[in-house]
Amino acid sequence: MKLKVGGQYLSKRGDVWVCYKVDYSNPDHFQAFCIRPSDNRNEYFYVDGRYDEKGLREHCLVKEL
């Protein structure tokens, strides 16, 4: 999976996140900035949907909606 601007994604715990910006300026750590519409929480993810390095946390994104 590769996050893209405007994409909606489901997290491990069932929350929906919307990607609003992708930053490719650092090739070692591309970042996708997302918002959770239910409470306007902003977070950044790896471009492949991981929230943390090993993809273990509940915020990791598992599929595109």
PDBQT receptor file of N, H, CA, C and O in Angstrom, charges set to zero:
ATOM      1  N   MET A   1       0.846  -1.173   0.000  1.00  0.00    +0.000 N 
ATOM      2  CA  MET A   1       0.000   0.000   0.000  1.00  0.00    +0.000 C 
ATOM      3  C   MET A   1       0.891   1.236   0.000  1.00  0.00    +0.000 C 
ATOM      4  O   MET A   1       1.909   1.269   0.692  1.00  0.00    +0.000 OA
ATOM      5  N   LYS A   2       0.521   2.227  -0.756  1.00  0.00    +0.000 N 
ATOM      6  H   LYS A   2      -0.306   2.200  -1.317  1.00  0.00    +0.000 HD
ATOM      7  CA  LYS A   2       1.241   3.495  -0.774  1.00  0.00    +0.000 C 
ATOM      8  C   LYS A   2       0.227   4.612  -0.594  1.00  0.00    +0.000 C 
ATOM      9  O   LYS A   2      -0.658   4.796  -1.430  1.00  0.00    +0.000 OA
ATOM     10  N   LEU A   3       0.355   5.358   0.499  1.00  0.00    +0.000 N 
ATOM     11  H   LEU A   3       1.073   5.208   1.178  1.00  0.00    +0.000 HD
ATOM     12  CA  LEU A   3      -0.611   6.414   0.796  1.00  0.00    +0.000 C 
ATOM     13  C   LEU A   3      -0.506   7.545  -0.217  1.00  0.00    +0.000 C 
ATOM     14  O   LEU A   3       0.583   7.894  -0.674  1.00  0.00    +0.000 OA
ATOM     15  N   LYS A   4      -1.657   8.107  -0.557  1.00  0.00    +0.000 N 
ATOM     16  H   LYS A   4      -2.541   7.823  -0.186  1.00  0.00    +0.000 HD
ATOM     17  CA  LYS A   4      -1.688   9.221  -1.506  1.00  0.00    +0.000 C 
ATOM     18  C   LYS A   4      -2.658  10.286  -1.004  1.00  0.00    +0.000 C 
ATOM     19  O   LYS A   4      -3.592   9.988  -0.259  1.00  0.00    +0.000 OA
ATOM     20  N   VAL A   5      -2.429  11.513  -1.416  1.00  0.00    +0.000 N 
ATOM     21  H   VAL A   5      -1.671  11.755  -2.022  1.00  0.00    +0.000 HD
ATOM     22  CA  VAL A   5      -3.269  12.641  -1.004  1.00  0.00    +0.000 C 
ATOM     23  C   VAL A   5      -4.718  12.388  -1.416  1.00  0.00    +0.000 C 
ATOM     24  O   VAL A   5      -4.995  12.033  -2.562  1.00  0.00    +0.000 OA
ATOM     25  N   GLY A   6      -5.627  12.572  -0.475  1.00  0.00    +0.000 N 
ATOM     26  H   GLY A   6      -5.401  12.860   0.456  1.00  0.00    +0.000 HD
ATOM     27  CA  GLY A   6      -7.051  12.358  -0.715  1.00  0.00    +0.000 C 
ATOM     28  C   GLY A   6      -7.516  10.943  -0.422  1.00  0.00    +0.000 C 
ATOM     29  O   GLY A   6      -8.718  10.676  -0.407  1.00  0.00    +0.000 OA
ATOM     30  N   GLY A   7      -6.579  10.032  -0.189  1.00  0.00    +0.000 N 
ATOM     31  H   GLY A   7      -5.603  10.249  -0.200  1.00  0.00    +0.000 HD
ATOM     32  CA  GLY A   7      -6.941   8.645   0.097  1.00  0.00    +0.000 C 
ATOM     33  C   GLY A   7      -7.484   8.481   1.507  1.00  0.00    +0.000 C 
ATOM     34  O   GLY A   7      -7.067   9.179   2.431  1.00  0.00    +0.000 OA
ATOM     35  N   GLN A   8      -8.423   7.547   1.663  1.00  0.00    +0.000 N 
ATOM     36  H   GLN A   8      -8.762   6.980   0.912  1.00  0.00    +0.000 HD
ATOM     37  CA  GLN A   8      -8.986   7.215   2.972  1.00  0.00    +0.000 C 
ATOM     38  C   GLN A   8      -8.513   5.817   3.338  1.00  0.00    +0.000 C 
ATOM     39  O   GLN A   8      -8.528   4.904   2.512  1.00  0.00    +0.000 OA
ATOM     40  N   TYR A   9      -8.091   5.663   4.601  1.00  0.00    +0.000 N 
ATOM     41  H   TYR A   9      -8.079   6.405   5.272  1.00  0.00    +0.000 HD
ATOM     42  CA  TYR A   9      -7.472   4.415   5.032  1.00  0.00    +0.000 C 
ATOM     43  C   TYR A   9      -8.033   3.973   6.376  1.00  0.00    +0.000 C 
ATOM     44  O   TYR A   9      -8.400   4.798   7.212  1.00  0.00    +0.000 OA
ATOM     45  N   LEU A  10      -8.094   2.680   6.569  1.00  0.00    +0.000 N 
ATOM     46  H   LEU A  10      -7.796   2.009   5.890  1.00  0.00    +0.000 HD
ATOM     47  CA  LEU A  10      -8.595   2.088   7.805  1.00  0.00    +0.000 C 
ATOM     48  C   LEU A  10      -7.420   1.651   8.669  1.00  0.00    +0.000 C 
ATOM     49  O   LEU A  10      -6.487   1.013   8.179  1.00  0.00    +0.000 OA
ATOM     50  N   SER A  11      -7.464   1.995   9.961  1.00  0.00    +0.000 N 
ATOM     51  H   SER A  11      -8.221   2.513  10.359  1.00  0.00    +0.000 HD
ATOM     52  CA  SER A  11      -6.384   1.606  10.876  1.00  0.00    +0.000 C 
ATOM     53  C   SER A  11      -6.687   0.235  11.479  1.00  0.00    +0.000 C 
ATOM     54  O   SER A  11      -7.775  -0.311  11.294  1.00  0.00    +0.000 OA
ATOM     55  N   LYS A  12      -5.712  -0.311  12.200  1.00  0.00    +0.000 N 
ATOM     56  H   LYS A  12      -4.828   0.133  12.350  1.00  0.00    +0.000 HD
ATOM     57  CA  LYS A  12      -5.881  -1.614  12.844  1.00  0.00    +0.000 C 
ATOM     58  C   LYS A  12      -7.081  -1.643  13.779  1.00  0.00    +0.000 C 
ATOM     59  O   LYS A  12      -7.751  -2.669  13.895  1.00  0.00    +0.000 OA
ATOM     60  N   ARG A  13      -7.359  -0.528  14.447  1.00  0.00    +0.000 N 
ATOM     61  H   ARG A  13      -6.815   0.306  14.353  1.00  0.00    +0.000 HD
ATOM     62  CA  ARG A  13      -8.470  -0.539  15.403  1.00  0.00    +0.000 C 
ATOM     63  C   ARG A  13      -9.803  -0.079  14.794  1.00  0.00    +0.000 C 
ATOM     64  O   ARG A  13     -10.801   0.048  15.502  1.00  0.00    +0.000 OA
ATOM     65  N   GLY A  14      -9.811   0.167  13.487  1.00  0.00    +0.000 N 
ATOM     66  H   GLY A  14      -9.000   0.065  12.912  1.00  0.00    +0.000 HD
ATOM     67  CA  GLY A  14     -11.053   0.490  12.802  1.00  0.00    +0.000 C 
ATOM     68  C   GLY A  14     -11.323   1.961  12.564  1.00  0.00    +0.000 C 
ATOM     69  O   GLY A  14     -12.402   2.316  12.091  1.00  0.00    +0.000 OA
ATOM     70  N   ASP A  15     -10.360   2.834  12.882  1.00  0.00    +0.000 N 
ATOM     71  H   ASP A  15      -9.484   2.545  13.267  1.00  0.00    +0.000 HD
ATOM     72  CA  ASP A  15     -10.525   4.261  12.635  1.00  0.00    +0.000 C 
ATOM     73  C   ASP A  15     -10.230   4.581  11.178  1.00  0.00    +0.000 C 
ATOM     74  O   ASP A  15      -9.402   3.927  10.544  1.00  0.00    +0.000 OA
ATOM     75  N   VAL A  16     -10.915   5.596  10.652  1.00  0.00    +0.000 N 
ATOM     76  H   VAL A  16     -11.587   6.128  11.168  1.00  0.00    +0.000 HD
ATOM     77  CA  VAL A  16     -10.664   6.064   9.294  1.00  0.00    +0.000 C 
ATOM     78  C   VAL A  16      -9.740   7.270   9.359  1.00  0.00    +0.000 C 
ATOM     79  O   VAL A  16      -9.961   8.187  10.150  1.00  0.00    +0.000 OA
ATOM     80  N   TRP A  17      -8.703   7.266   8.527  1.00  0.00    +0.000 N 
ATOM     81  H   TRP A  17      -8.524   6.521   7.885  1.00  0.00    +0.000 HD
ATOM     82  CA  TRP A  17      -7.756   8.373   8.404  1.00  0.00    +0.000 C 
ATOM     83  C   TRP A  17      -7.749   8.840   6.963  1.00  0.00    +0.000 C 
ATOM     84  O   TRP A  17      -7.872   8.026   6.047  1.00  0.00    +0.000 OA
ATOM     85  N   VAL A  18      -7.606  10.145   6.747  1.00  0.00    +0.000 N 
ATOM     86  H   VAL A  18      -7.506  10.806   7.490  1.00  0.00    +0.000 HD
ATOM     87  CA  VAL A  18      -7.557  10.729   5.410  1.00  0.00    +0.000 C 
ATOM     88  C   VAL A  18      -6.197  11.397   5.220  1.00  0.00    +0.000 C 
ATOM     89  O   VAL A  18      -5.783  12.219   6.037  1.00  0.00    +0.000 OA
ATOM     90  N   CYS A  19      -5.512  11.043   4.149  1.00  0.00    +0.000 N 
ATOM     91  H   CYS A  19      -5.848  10.375   3.485  1.00  0.00    +0.000 HD
ATOM     92  CA  CYS A  19      -4.200  11.614   3.846  1.00  0.00    +0.000 C 
ATOM     93  C   CYS A  19      -4.383  12.971   3.165  1.00  0.00    +0.000 C 
ATOM     94  O   CYS A  19      -5.120  13.083   2.186  1.00  0.00    +0.000 OA
ATOM     95  N   TYR A  20      -3.707  14.003   3.688  1.00  0.00    +0.000 N 
ATOM     96  H   TYR A  20      -3.108  13.911   4.484  1.00  0.00    +0.000 HD
ATOM     97  CA  TYR A  20      -3.846  15.336   3.090  1.00  0.00    +0.000 C 
ATOM     98  C   TYR A  20      -2.528  15.895   2.562  1.00  0.00    +0.000 C 
ATOM     99  O   TYR A  20      -2.526  16.929   1.893  1.00  0.00    +0.000 OA
ATOM    100  N   LYS A  21      -1.402  15.229   2.850  1.00  0.00    +0.000 N 
ATOM    101  H   LYS A  21      -1.404  14.390   3.393  1.00  0.00    +0.000 HD
ATOM    102  CA  LYS A  21      -0.115  15.709   2.343  1.00  0.00    +0.000 C 
ATOM    103  C   LYS A  21       0.889  14.567   2.378  1.00  0.00    +0.000 C 
ATOM    104  O   LYS A  21       0.898  13.768   3.314  1.00  0.00    +0.000 OA
ATOM    105  N   VAL A  22       1.736  14.491   1.354  1.00  0.00    +0.000 N 
ATOM    106  H   VAL A  22       1.729  15.140   0.593  1.00  0.00    +0.000 HD
ATOM    107  CA  VAL A  22       2.823  13.514   1.341  1.00  0.00    +0.000 C 
ATOM    108  C   VAL A  22       4.124  14.278   1.125  1.00  0.00    +0.000 C 
ATOM    109  O   VAL A  22       4.221  15.113   0.225  1.00  0.00    +0.000 OA
ATOM    110  N   ASP A  23       5.111  13.993   1.945  1.00  0.00    +0.000 N 
ATOM    111  H   ASP A  23       5.033  13.316   2.677  1.00  0.00    +0.000 HD
ATOM    112  CA  ASP A  23       6.401  14.683   1.884  1.00  0.00    +0.000 C 
ATOM    113  C   ASP A  23       7.470  13.699   1.428  1.00  0.00    +0.000 C 
ATOM    114  O   ASP A  23       7.800  12.751   2.141  1.00  0.00    +0.000 OA
ATOM    115  N   TYR A  24       8.005  13.932   0.240  1.00  0.00    +0.000 N 
ATOM    116  H   TYR A  24       7.736  14.702  -0.339  1.00  0.00    +0.000 HD
ATOM    117  CA  TYR A  24       9.042  13.059  -0.317  1.00  0.00    +0.000 C 
ATOM    118  C   TYR A  24      10.435  13.676  -0.198  1.00  0.00    +0.000 C 
ATOM    119  O   TYR A  24      11.363  13.216  -0.863  1.00  0.00    +0.000 OA
ATOM    120  N   SER A  25      10.604  14.705   0.633  1.00  0.00    +0.000 N 
ATOM    121  H   SER A  25       9.850  15.079   1.173  1.00  0.00    +0.000 HD
ATOM    122  CA  SER A  25      11.884  15.413   0.708  1.00  0.00    +0.000 C 
ATOM    123  C   SER A  25      12.992  14.597   1.375  1.00  0.00    +0.000 C 
ATOM    124  O   SER A  25      14.167  14.852   1.113  1.00  0.00    +0.000 OA
ATOM    125  N   ASN A  26      12.662  13.642   2.213  1.00  0.00    +0.000 N 
ATOM    126  H   ASN A  26      11.707  13.435   2.426  1.00  0.00    +0.000 HD
ATOM    127  CA  ASN A  26      13.663  12.807   2.870  1.00  0.00    +0.000 C 
ATOM    128  C   ASN A  26      13.521  11.375   2.361  1.00  0.00    +0.000 C 
ATOM    129  O   ASN A  26      12.626  10.656   2.806  1.00  0.00    +0.000 OA
ATOM    130  N   PRO A  27      14.381  10.948   1.443  1.00  0.00    +0.000 N 
ATOM    131  CA  PRO A  27      14.219   9.611   0.840  1.00  0.00    +0.000 C 
ATOM    132  C   PRO A  27      14.323   8.442   1.816  1.00  0.00    +0.000 C 
ATOM    133  O   PRO A  27      13.881   7.338   1.497  1.00  0.00    +0.000 OA
ATOM    134  N   ASP A  28      14.896   8.661   2.994  1.00  0.00    +0.000 N 
ATOM    135  H   ASP A  28      15.255   9.558   3.253  1.00  0.00    +0.000 HD
ATOM    136  CA  ASP A  28      14.995   7.583   3.977  1.00  0.00    +0.000 C 
ATOM    137  C   ASP A  28      13.736   7.442   4.816  1.00  0.00    +0.000 C 
ATOM    138  O   ASP A  28      13.557   6.437   5.503  1.00  0.00    +0.000 OA
ATOM    139  N   HIS A  29      12.861   8.440   4.767  1.00  0.00    +0.000 N 
ATOM    140  H   HIS A  29      13.006   9.256   4.208  1.00  0.00    +0.000 HD
ATOM    141  CA  HIS A  29      11.675   8.406   5.630  1.00  0.00    +0.000 C 
ATOM    142  C   HIS A  29      10.554   9.257   5.020  1.00  0.00    +0.000 C 
ATOM    143  O   HIS A  29      10.196  10.299   5.570  1.00  0.00    +0.000 OA
ATOM    144  N   PHE A  30      10.005   8.814   3.891  1.00  0.00    +0.000 N 
ATOM    145  H   PHE A  30      10.296   7.968   3.445  1.00  0.00    +0.000 HD
ATOM    146  CA  PHE A  30       8.883   9.523   3.285  1.00  0.00    +0.000 C 
ATOM    147  C   PHE A  30       7.728   9.549   4.274  1.00  0.00    +0.000 C 
ATOM    148  O   PHE A  30       7.452   8.542   4.927  1.00  0.00    +0.000 OA
ATOM    149  N   GLN A  31       7.051  10.681   4.393  1.00  0.00    +0.000 N 
ATOM    150  H   GLN A  31       7.275  11.499   3.862  1.00  0.00    +0.000 HD
ATOM    151  CA  GLN A  31       5.979  10.830   5.359  1.00  0.00    +0.000 C 
ATOM    152  C   GLN A  31       4.663  11.177   4.682  1.00  0.00    +0.000 C 
ATOM    153  O   GLN A  31       4.620  11.948   3.724  1.00  0.00    +0.000 OA
ATOM    154  N   ALA A  32       3.598  10.594   5.199  1.00  0.00    +0.000 N 
ATOM    155  H   ALA A  32       3.633   9.968   5.977  1.00  0.00    +0.000 HD
ATOM    156  CA  ALA A  32       2.246  10.936   4.770  1.00  0.00    +0.000 C 
ATOM    157  C   ALA A  32       1.528  11.529   5.974  1.00  0.00    +0.000 C 
ATOM    158  O   ALA A  32       1.463  10.910   7.036  1.00  0.00    +0.000 OA
ATOM    159  N   PHE A  33       0.996  12.717   5.802  1.00  0.00    +0.000 N 
ATOM    160  H   PHE A  33       1.049  13.220   4.939  1.00  0.00    +0.000 HD
ATOM    161  CA  PHE A  33       0.293  13.398   6.885  1.00  0.00    +0.000 C 
ATOM    162  C   PHE A  33      -1.194  13.116   6.749  1.00  0.00    +0.000 C 
ATOM    163  O   PHE A  33      -1.773  13.302   5.678  1.00  0.00    +0.000 OA
ATOM    164  N   CYS A  34      -1.813  12.666   7.840  1.00  0.00    +0.000 N 
ATOM    165  H   CYS A  34      -1.343  12.515   8.709  1.00  0.00    +0.000 HD
ATOM    166  CA  CYS A  34      -3.213  12.243   7.808  1.00  0.00    +0.000 C 
ATOM    167  C   CYS A  34      -3.993  12.882   8.951  1.00  0.00    +0.000 C 
ATOM    168  O   CYS A  34      -3.427  13.307   9.958  1.00  0.00    +0.000 OA
ATOM    169  N   ILE A  35      -5.297  12.936   8.766  1.00  0.00    +0.000 N 
ATOM    170  H   ILE A  35      -5.758  12.591   7.948  1.00  0.00    +0.000 HD
ATOM    171  CA  ILE A  35      -6.200  13.437   9.796  1.00  0.00    +0.000 C 
ATOM    172  C   ILE A  35      -7.279  12.389  10.035  1.00  0.00    +0.000 C 
ATOM    173  O   ILE A  35      -7.726  11.718   9.105  1.00  0.00    +0.000 OA
ATOM    174  N   ARG A  36      -7.684  12.260  11.277  1.00  0.00    +0.000 N 
ATOM    175  H   ARG A  36      -7.320  12.805  12.032  1.00  0.00    +0.000 HD
ATOM    176  CA  ARG A  36      -8.791  11.372  11.629  1.00  0.00    +0.000 C 
ATOM    177  C   ARG A  36     -10.027  12.266  11.746  1.00  0.00    +0.000 C 
ATOM    178  O   ARG A  36     -10.157  12.999  12.726  1.00  0.00    +0.000 OA
ATOM    179  N   PRO A  37     -10.941  12.221  10.762  1.00  0.00    +0.000 N 
ATOM    180  CA  PRO A  37     -12.090  13.134  10.742  1.00  0.00    +0.000 C 
ATOM    181  C   PRO A  37     -12.977  13.071  11.977  1.00  0.00    +0.000 C 
ATOM    182  O   PRO A  37     -13.632  14.061  12.303  1.00  0.00    +0.000 OA
ATOM    183  N   SER A  38     -13.020  11.951  12.666  1.00  0.00    +0.000 N 
ATOM    184  H   SER A  38     -12.489  11.146  12.401  1.00  0.00    +0.000 HD
ATOM    185  CA  SER A  38     -13.912  11.816  13.824  1.00  0.00    +0.000 C 
ATOM    186  C   SER A  38     -13.563  12.791  14.946  1.00  0.00    +0.000 C 
ATOM    187  O   SER A  38     -14.437  13.193  15.714  1.00  0.00    +0.000 OA
ATOM    188  N   ASP A  39     -12.281  13.173  15.043  1.00  0.00    +0.000 N 
ATOM    189  H   ASP A  39     -11.571  12.846  14.420  1.00  0.00    +0.000 HD
ATOM    190  CA  ASP A  39     -11.886  14.101  16.115  1.00  0.00    +0.000 C 
ATOM    191  C   ASP A  39     -10.800  15.095  15.684  1.00  0.00    +0.000 C 
ATOM    192  O   ASP A  39     -10.211  15.778  16.521  1.00  0.00    +0.000 OA
ATOM    193  N   ASN A  40     -10.542  15.168  14.387  1.00  0.00    +0.000 N 
ATOM    194  H   ASN A  40     -11.021  14.612  13.707  1.00  0.00    +0.000 HD
ATOM    195  CA  ASN A  40      -9.543  16.087  13.821  1.00  0.00    +0.000 C 
ATOM    196  C   ASN A  40      -8.127  15.856  14.334  1.00  0.00    +0.000 C 
ATOM    197  O   ASN A  40      -7.315  16.781  14.337  1.00  0.00    +0.000 OA
ATOM    198  N   ARG A  41      -7.825  14.647  14.765  1.00  0.00    +0.000 N 
ATOM    199  H   ARG A  41      -8.485  13.896  14.762  1.00  0.00    +0.000 HD
ATOM    200  CA  ARG A  41      -6.460  14.328  15.206  1.00  0.00    +0.000 C 
ATOM    201  C   ARG A  41      -5.554  14.221  13.987  1.00  0.00    +0.000 C 
ATOM    202  O   ARG A  41      -5.889  13.532  13.023  1.00  0.00    +0.000 OA
ATOM    203  N   ASN A  42      -4.417  14.892  14.021  1.00  0.00    +0.000 N 
ATOM    204  H   ASN A  42      -4.144  15.452  14.803  1.00  0.00    +0.000 HD
ATOM    205  CA  ASN A  42      -3.424  14.854  12.952  1.00  0.00    +0.000 C 
ATOM    206  C   ASN A  42      -2.251  13.985  13.367  1.00  0.00    +0.000 C 
ATOM    207  O   ASN A  42      -1.781  14.066  14.501  1.00  0.00    +0.000 OA
ATOM    208  N   GLU A  43      -1.783  13.160  12.456  1.00  0.00    +0.000 N 
ATOM    209  H   GLU A  43      -2.165  13.094  11.534  1.00  0.00    +0.000 HD
ATOM    210  CA  GLU A  43      -0.609  12.329  12.688  1.00  0.00    +0.000 C 
ATOM    211  C   GLU A  43       0.133  12.161  11.368  1.00  0.00    +0.000 C 
ATOM    212  O   GLU A  43      -0.443  12.365  10.300  1.00  0.00    +0.000 OA
ATOM    213  N   TYR A  44       1.400  11.790  11.439  1.00  0.00    +0.000 N 
ATOM    214  H   TYR A  44       1.868  11.624  12.307  1.00  0.00    +0.000 HD
ATOM    215  CA  TYR A  44       2.091  11.413  10.211  1.00  0.00    +0.000 C 
ATOM    216  C   TYR A  44       2.427   9.926  10.262  1.00  0.00    +0.000 C 
ATOM    217  O   TYR A  44       2.676   9.358  11.326  1.00  0.00    +0.000 OA
ATOM    218  N   PHE A  45       2.424   9.329   9.108  1.00  0.00    +0.000 N 
ATOM    219  H   PHE A  45       2.221   9.790   8.244  1.00  0.00    +0.000 HD
ATOM    220  CA  PHE A  45       2.655   7.903   8.920  1.00  0.00    +0.000 C 
ATOM    221  C   PHE A  45       3.789   7.728   7.925  1.00  0.00    +0.000 C 
ATOM    222  O   PHE A  45       4.123   8.658   7.192  1.00  0.00    +0.000 OA
ATOM    223  N   TYR A  46       4.382   6.538   7.894  1.00  0.00    +0.000 N 
ATOM    224  H   TYR A  46       4.110   5.782   8.490  1.00  0.00    +0.000 HD
ATOM    225  CA  TYR A  46       5.234   6.194   6.773  1.00  0.00    +0.000 C 
ATOM    226  C   TYR A  46       4.334   6.112   5.543  1.00  0.00    +0.000 C 
ATOM    227  O   TYR A  46       3.131   5.885   5.674  1.00  0.00    +0.000 OA
ATOM    228  N   VAL A  47       4.891   6.291   4.370  1.00  0.00    +0.000 N 
ATOM    229  H   VAL A  47       5.869   6.475   4.263  1.00  0.00    +0.000 HD
ATOM    230  CA  VAL A  47       4.092   6.269   3.144  1.00  0.00    +0.000 C 
ATOM    231  C   VAL A  47       3.420   4.916   2.928  1.00  0.00    +0.000 C 
ATOM    232  O   VAL A  47       2.409   4.841   2.230  1.00  0.00    +0.000 OA
ATOM    233  N   ASP A  48       3.960   3.845   3.512  1.00  0.00    +0.000 N 
ATOM    234  H   ASP A  48       4.782   3.906   4.079  1.00  0.00    +0.000 HD
ATOM    235  CA  ASP A  48       3.348   2.524   3.343  1.00  0.00    +0.000 C 
ATOM    236  C   ASP A  48       2.253   2.239   4.384  1.00  0.00    +0.000 C 
ATOM    237  O   ASP A  48       1.717   1.132   4.430  1.00  0.00    +0.000 OA
ATOM    238  N   GLY A  49       1.919   3.240   5.220  1.00  0.00    +0.000 N 
ATOM    239  H   GLY A  49       2.354   4.140   5.183  1.00  0.00    +0.000 HD
ATOM    240  CA  GLY A  49       0.827   3.090   6.176  1.00  0.00    +0.000 C 
ATOM    241  C   GLY A  49       1.229   2.754   7.592  1.00  0.00    +0.000 C 
ATOM    242  O   GLY A  49       0.383   2.736   8.486  1.00  0.00    +0.000 OA
ATOM    243  N   ARG A  50       2.512   2.487   7.819  1.00  0.00    +0.000 N 
ATOM    244  H   ARG A  50       3.200   2.501   7.093  1.00  0.00    +0.000 HD
ATOM    245  CA  ARG A  50       2.943   2.189   9.186  1.00  0.00    +0.000 C 
ATOM    246  C   ARG A  50       2.972   3.466  10.014  1.00  0.00    +0.000 C 
ATOM    247  O   ARG A  50       3.329   4.535   9.519  1.00  0.00    +0.000 OA
ATOM    248  N   TYR A  51       2.595   3.341  11.270  1.00  0.00    +0.000 N 
ATOM    249  H   TYR A  51       2.305   2.473  11.672  1.00  0.00    +0.000 HD
ATOM    250  CA  TYR A  51       2.660   4.458  12.209  1.00  0.00    +0.000 C 
ATOM    251  C   TYR A  51       3.980   4.438  12.955  1.00  0.00    +0.000 C 
ATOM    252  O   TYR A  51       4.541   5.486  13.272  1.00  0.00    +0.000 OA
ATOM    253  N   ASP A  52       4.470   3.249  13.231  1.00  0.00    +0.000 N 
ATOM    254  H   ASP A  52       4.014   2.397  12.973  1.00  0.00    +0.000 HD
ATOM    255  CA  ASP A  52       5.763   3.068  13.893  1.00  0.00    +0.000 C 
ATOM    256  C   ASP A  52       6.627   2.165  13.013  1.00  0.00    +0.000 C 
ATOM    257  O   ASP A  52       6.137   1.572  12.052  1.00  0.00    +0.000 OA
ATOM    258  N   GLU A  53       7.882   2.066  13.339  1.00  0.00    +0.000 N 
ATOM    259  H   GLU A  53       8.281   2.548  14.119  1.00  0.00    +0.000 HD
ATOM    260  CA  GLU A  53       8.836   1.373  12.477  1.00  0.00    +0.000 C 
ATOM    261  C   GLU A  53       8.456  -0.067  12.156  1.00  0.00    +0.000 C 
ATOM    262  O   GLU A  53       8.641  -0.516  11.024  1.00  0.00    +0.000 OA
ATOM    263  N   LYS A  54       7.930  -0.792  13.132  1.00  0.00    +0.000 N 
ATOM    264  H   LYS A  54       7.780  -0.427  14.051  1.00  0.00    +0.000 HD
ATOM    265  CA  LYS A  54       7.605  -2.201  12.896  1.00  0.00    +0.000 C 
ATOM    266  C   LYS A  54       6.131  -2.451  12.605  1.00  0.00    +0.000 C 
ATOM    267  O   LYS A  54       5.728  -3.595  12.394  1.00  0.00    +0.000 OA
ATOM    268  N   GLY A  55       5.328  -1.400  12.591  1.00  0.00    +0.000 N 
ATOM    269  H   GLY A  55       5.656  -0.471  12.763  1.00  0.00    +0.000 HD
ATOM    270  CA  GLY A  55       3.916  -1.553  12.265  1.00  0.00    +0.000 C 
ATOM    271  C   GLY A  55       3.088  -2.236  13.325  1.00  0.00    +0.000 C 
ATOM    272  O   GLY A  55       2.105  -2.902  13.001  1.00  0.00    +0.000 OA
ATOM    273  N   LEU A  56       3.460  -2.089  14.589  1.00  0.00    +0.000 N 
ATOM    274  H   LEU A  56       4.259  -1.548  14.852  1.00  0.00    +0.000 HD
ATOM    275  CA  LEU A  56       2.766  -2.789  15.667  1.00  0.00    +0.000 C 
ATOM    276  C   LEU A  56       1.663  -1.974  16.334  1.00  0.00    +0.000 C 
ATOM    277  O   LEU A  56       0.763  -2.552  16.944  1.00  0.00    +0.000 OA
ATOM    278  N   ARG A  57       1.708  -0.669  16.236  1.00  0.00    +0.000 N 
ATOM    279  H   ARG A  57       2.439  -0.199  15.741  1.00  0.00    +0.000 HD
ATOM    280  CA  ARG A  57       0.729   0.155  16.949  1.00  0.00    +0.000 C 
ATOM    281  C   ARG A  57      -0.631   0.153  16.266  1.00  0.00    +0.000 C 
ATOM    282  O   ARG A  57      -0.747  -0.123  15.072  1.00  0.00    +0.000 OA
ATOM    283  N   GLU A  58      -1.643   0.463  17.041  1.00  0.00    +0.000 N 
ATOM    284  H   GLU A  58      -1.549   0.687  18.011  1.00  0.00    +0.000 HD
ATOM    285  CA  GLU A  58      -3.022   0.423  16.554  1.00  0.00    +0.000 C 
ATOM    286  C   GLU A  58      -3.300   1.423  15.452  1.00  0.00    +0.000 C 
ATOM    287  O   GLU A  58      -4.224   1.225  14.664  1.00  0.00    +0.000 OA
ATOM    288  N   HIS A  59      -2.513   2.509  15.376  1.00  0.00    +0.000 N 
ATOM    289  H   HIS A  59      -1.762   2.670  16.017  1.00  0.00    +0.000 HD
ATOM    290  CA  HIS A  59      -2.770   3.515  14.343  1.00  0.00    +0.000 C 
ATOM    291  C   HIS A  59      -2.278   3.086  12.967  1.00  0.00    +0.000 C 
ATOM    292  O   HIS A  59      -2.619   3.737  11.979  1.00  0.00    +0.000 OA
ATOM    293  N   CYS A  60      -1.494   2.023  12.861  1.00  0.00    +0.000 N 
ATOM    294  H   CYS A  60      -1.217   1.494  13.663  1.00  0.00    +0.000 HD
ATOM    295  CA  CYS A  60      -1.007   1.581  11.551  1.00  0.00    +0.000 C 
ATOM    296  C   CYS A  60      -2.201   1.323  10.630  1.00  0.00    +0.000 C 
ATOM    297  O   CYS A  60      -3.216   0.762  11.043  1.00  0.00    +0.000 OA
ATOM    298  N   LEU A  61      -2.055   1.741   9.386  1.00  0.00    +0.000 N 
ATOM    299  H   LEU A  61      -1.230   2.197   9.051  1.00  0.00    +0.000 HD
ATOM    300  CA  LEU A  61      -3.142   1.635   8.423  1.00  0.00    +0.000 C 
ATOM    301  C   LEU A  61      -3.055   0.296   7.690  1.00  0.00    +0.000 C 
ATOM    302  O   LEU A  61      -1.983  -0.123   7.254  1.00  0.00    +0.000 OA
ATOM    303  N   VAL A  62      -4.200  -0.360   7.565  1.00  0.00    +0.000 N 
ATOM    304  H   VAL A  62      -5.071  -0.020   7.919  1.00  0.00    +0.000 HD
ATOM    305  CA  VAL A  62      -4.186  -1.711   7.015  1.00  0.00    +0.000 C 
ATOM    306  C   VAL A  62      -4.818  -1.843   5.632  1.00  0.00    +0.000 C 
ATOM    307  O   VAL A  62      -4.517  -2.790   4.905  1.00  0.00    +0.000 OA
ATOM    308  N   LYS A  63      -5.698  -0.898   5.256  1.00  0.00    +0.000 N 
ATOM    309  H   LYS A  63      -5.943  -0.129   5.847  1.00  0.00    +0.000 HD
ATOM    310  CA  LYS A  63      -6.269  -0.987   3.915  1.00  0.00    +0.000 C 
ATOM    311  C   LYS A  63      -6.835   0.354   3.474  1.00  0.00    +0.000 C 
ATOM    312  O   LYS A  63      -7.195   1.201   4.292  1.00  0.00    +0.000 OA
ATOM    313  N   GLU A  64      -6.901   0.522   2.164  1.00  0.00    +0.000 N 
ATOM    314  H   GLU A  64      -6.609  -0.165   1.500  1.00  0.00    +0.000 HD
ATOM    315  CA  GLU A  64      -7.481   1.727   1.577  1.00  0.00    +0.000 C 
ATOM    316  C   GLU A  64      -8.979   1.521   1.431  1.00  0.00    +0.000 C 
ATOM    317  O   GLU A  64      -9.430   0.435   1.069  1.00  0.00    +0.000 OA
ATOM    318  N   LEU A  65      -9.742   2.557   1.712  1.00  0.00    +0.000 N 
ATOM    319  H   LEU A  65      -9.376   3.440   2.006  1.00  0.00    +0.000 HD
ATOM    320  CA  LEU A  65     -11.201   2.466   1.577  1.00  0.00    +0.000 C 
ATOM    321  C   LEU A  65     -11.649   2.971   0.219  1.00  0.00    +0.000 C 
ATOM    322  O   LEU A  65     -12.845   2.971  -0.075  1.00  0.00    +0.000 OA
TER     323      LEU A  65
